[in-house]
């Protein structure tokens, strides 16, 4: 799989920001902020997002 941004990984799973925020137990505004600045996602939450999206943390945090 090519590297994706967090947004790209979410869209590949056909999820809205609201759906992913709900799955992760955070407010949608919090999730939206993370999508803009994924380096600010707490490690535990980054792992949860990866679990929900079935992707590697490399794809959402370390993508150029």
Secondary structure, DSSP 4 states (H G I P E B T S, - for coil): -----HHHHHHHTT--HHHHHHHHTS-HHHHHHHHH-GGGS-HHHHHHHHHHHT--HHHHTS--
